[in-house]
Amino acid sequence: MERRSIGAGALSVGAVGLGCMPMSWAYAPSRRRGHESLAAVHAALDLGSNLLDTADVYGPFTNELLLGRVLRERRSDAFVSAKVGLRAGDQHVVADGRPGYLRRACDASLRRLRTDVIDLYQLHRVDPEVPVEETWGAMAELVSAGKVRALGFCALGAGAGPGAGRRGDRGYRTTLRHLERLQQVFPVSAVQAELSVWSPGAARQLLPWCAARGVGFLAAMPLGSGFLTGTLTPGQGFEPQDVRARHPRFTAEAMASNQVLVAGLRRVARRHGPEVTVAQVALAWVLAQGPQVVPVPGADRAHWAVENARAAQLRLTAGDLAEIADLPVDVGAWD
């Protein structure tokens, strides 16, 4: 499989990464099984999906500890993407971009991940109390120290206001201003933001910026937090600690209305053969947005990691892409 460099690390091009958050955080706690999560990571690496995306806040800390058990044996197979800049409180998370905190957090992540270097270290959130140049400068020092190979910026949650659905552009103006400021301090090697069939705004606003500068793009939530897999049913309910329990896209009414999106993806899947799944079509759509795009779907079971990885073999036609573009507007986006 072709590899592309981000910093000094080699990231698989045209492959699907593995988002590790669901293994430890944000989604149904009752489903978390350490041994099954480990199997999912190994399955992804076996198929060449070498990007492993984590953060110290996932758990907190337990996600990095879990990955460390794999990296102890297979560090050379993996491209490790970690995040810093959020601290978990009792009921919420807070941004922390202070240089001293970042240095301590990096050292702690290296210990938990059982590695001496992180391939891509991403700023999870901008701290409004600290100039972003100061935060980024401290992260650049970690590159100089050999603890980090490249730096990335997360735009997760940015612009989730009016017009955040399929037909509107998300408000990434602040993100673009931050990126220009960061570039004056140290190169941005990758940007991570939500990108999926029902949240395509980043393709219009952030991808052109990345493409013009040779910056990689990590597509978060490419399966719509599970909805675009076609495996969720309206009214099924979510555990109280599951973030979807509070999201307007996952009310019973919104899920029922949004089934039309899944039906459209299923029609495309059927044209490509009985083995092609709705999730694979959704991931293939993300891959079709540009050569610098790497989808990072979450998976905590080996069979899902395998299904996602094989989406890299699916090539959508111009007709497929046009049909997906004509699907109705989703219901329940944050607005």
N, C-alpha and C positions, 0 to 999 in steps of 0.2 A: 504494500500500500504506500502511496506517495506520502511524504512527510514535508511539512513546512515549518520553518523555524519561527518561534516567538522568543525573542532573546536568544539564549543558547539552547533552548529546549526544542525538541522535535514533536510537533503536533500533527496527528494524522489529518490529511486533507480529504474531504469527501466522506468523512466518517461521522459517526454519531457518538457524542461523549456520554458520560454517565453523571447525572446529578445525584449526589449522595444525600441531600437533605432529608428526603422521606424516610431514610433509614433511622433517623434519630430525632427528627423535629418537624413540627408544623402539621403533619398529617397523622391519621389515626394511631394513637399510642398502642392500642391493643394488637396491632399488626406487626409491631417491631419484634423481629427475631434476629439476633446477632448472627447466628450461623447461616441463615438464609440471605442476609445482607452480604456477608462475606462471599457466599457462592455467586451472588449477582456481580460483585466486583470482579471476581476471577473470570466469570463468563464473558464479561465485557472485554477484559484484557485479552482473553483467548481469541476473540474475533477482531482484534485490532482497534477497538474503541478505547484509545489509550488516555483520553482526557478524563480525569477524575476531579470533579468540582465539589469542594467542601468549604467550610468556614468554621472559625473557632466558636461562633455563637450557636452553631447547630448542636443542640444537646442541652446546655452548652458543653462543648469539649468532647462529648462522647463520640461524635462523628469522626473527628480526627483520630481518636484512639482506635476506632474500628478500622479506619483505613491504614493506620500504622501497622496493624497485624498483617495486612496484605503487602504493604510496601517493604516490610522487613524481608520478604522473600522475593518480591518482584519489582523492585524500584526501577530497574532499567526498562521495564515494559510500560511504565506509566508516565504521563505528563500530569504533574500535580498542580492543580489550580486551587489556591486557598484565598480566603478573604479575611480582612481585618477592618476594624473601625466601628463595630457594634458591640456593645456589652449588654448582656441579659440581666434585667432586674427581676423582681418578684412577679410583676404583672406586665412588663413591657420591656422594650429594648431601647437603648439610648446610644447616640453616636458619640464616639470618642476619637478625635483625631490628634490628640496631643502626641508630640514626638516621643516622649519618654514611654508613654503607654504603648505606642506602636512597636518600639524596640523590644519591650518586655513580651508583648503578645507574639511577636515573630519567634523569639527564642522558645517560648512555650509551645507554639505550634510545631516547630521543628522537632522538639522532644516527643510530642504526642504522635507525630507522623513518622517518627523513626527515620528521619532523613537529614542530610546535612545541607540541603538546598531545596527551595520551593521554586518550581519552574515559572509559575505566574502568580504574583501576589497582587490581589485586587483590593482597592479601597471600596468597602461595602457601602458606606454612606459618608457624605460630607458632613463634618461637624460644623454647625453654624457658629460655634464659639471660637473656632480656630481657622485662620486663613488657609484656604486649600493649598496654597503654595507651600506653606510651612509643613503641612501634613505630607504632601507629595515629596518635598525635599527630604524629610526623614525616611520615607520609603526608598527614595533613590540611594540614600546612604546604605541601606540594607543590600542593594545591588552591589555597591562598591565593596562592601564587606564580604561578598561572596555567599550571602545567606539566601539571596533571591536572584533569579535570572532575569526576570522581566516584570513590568508593572502593568496592571489593568485597572479599569474604572468601571464600577457598576452603576447602571442607571435604573436599577430595579425599583419599581414604584414611582418612577418619575412620570409626571404628566398624566396621572390617572384621574383626570378631571373630565369636564364636559368634552364630548367628542372622542372619548377614548376607545370607542368600538371600531368595527371594521371599516366604516365609511369616513370616520373623522381622523385627523392627524393628532397624535398624542403630543402633549406639550413638552418637547425636548429642548426648548430654547435655552433653558438654564443649563442643561447638561452640555450642550454644545459650547456655551460660554465657559463652563468649567474645563472642558477638554482643551480649548484654545489656551487657557491659562496654564494648564498642566504641561502642555507641550513646550512652553517657554522654560520650564524647569527641568523636565526629564521626559524622554519619549513615552507616549502611551502605546503599548504593544497590543492591547485588546480592550474591547468594550463589551460589557454584558448588559443585556436588556431583554425584556419580554418580547418574544416574536412568535406568532402562531397564526393560524388561519383566522382566528377571531380577534387577534391583536396584531395587525400588520403595520401599525404606525411607525415602528422603528425602521422598517424597510424604506419608508419614504423620507425619514428625517435623519437617522443615524447612519444607515448603511452607506449613503453617498459620501459622508465625511470619512468613514473608515476606508472605503474603496479608494478614495483619492489619495490617501496617505499610507496605504499598505498595512492598515491596522486590522487585526483579526476581530471577528464578532462572535461572541458566544450567545446563542439564542436560548434564553431561559424560558421555562414553561411552554415549550413548543407543542405540548399535548394538552394545553389548556387545563392544567392541574388535574388531568385525568379525564376530563369531559370528552376530549376529541379522540379518545380511544374507542368510544362507543360502548363502554362497559358499565357506565353509570346510568341509573334509571331515575326518573323524576320521583321525588318523594321518598327516596330510600333513606334519607337522613344521614347525618355525620356525627361523629363523637364530638362532645363539647370542645375539646382541645384541638380539633381539626380546624384549620383556618377556613376551610370551605363552609363551615357551619355559619359563618358570619358574612360570607360573600354574596352580593346580590345576584350573581350569575348562577348560584347554586340553590336558590329557592326552588321549591317544587314547580312553581309557575314558570320561572325562567328556564329551568331545565327542560320542561315540556316544550316550550316555545323554541328552544335552541336545538331540539332534535332534528330540525330541518338541516342544520349544518352537518350533523353526523350522517344523515341520509345522503347528502350530497357527496361526502367523502366516500361513503360506502358504494355509491354508484361508480365512482372512479376506481375503487379497489376491485370491483367485480370485473371491470374491463381488462384488468391486468392479471387476472387469474385467481383461482380459488384459494391460493395460499397467501394472497396479499391481504393485509388487514387495514382497517380504518386508521389505526395509529401509524402504520407505515406510510400511508398516503399523506397524513398530516406532517410527518417528519420529512418526507420527500419534498413536500411543498417548501418547507423551511430551507432545505439544502439547495433548492432551485433559486433561492433569492440571491445567491452570489457565491463565488469560489472561496471567499474568506469566512463564510458562515459555518459554524459548527453548532448543531442543535445539542442541547444538554438536557434531555428528558430525565426526570427522576425515575428511579426503579429500585425496588427493594427485594425483588425476586429474580432468580436467574432466568426464568423463561421470558420475563418481560425485557430484561437486558438483552437477551438474544434476539427477540422480536425487534426491538428498537435498533440494534446494531445492523440487522439485515435490511433495514430501510435504506441504507446507503446504496444498495444494489438496484433500487427502484428508480426508474427515470420517467418522470411525468412528461406527457406530450404538451405541445402548445394548446391543444384542445382541452386537455385536462386542466391546465392552469387557468384558461379562460373560464371554464365551467366553475372552478372554485372561486374565481374572482367575482362571479355573478351570484354567489350564494347570498341569501338575505342577511341583513344586519343582525348581529347577535343581540340578545335581550339581557339586561342586567349588568352591563359594564358599570364601573364606578363612575357616577356622574352627579 
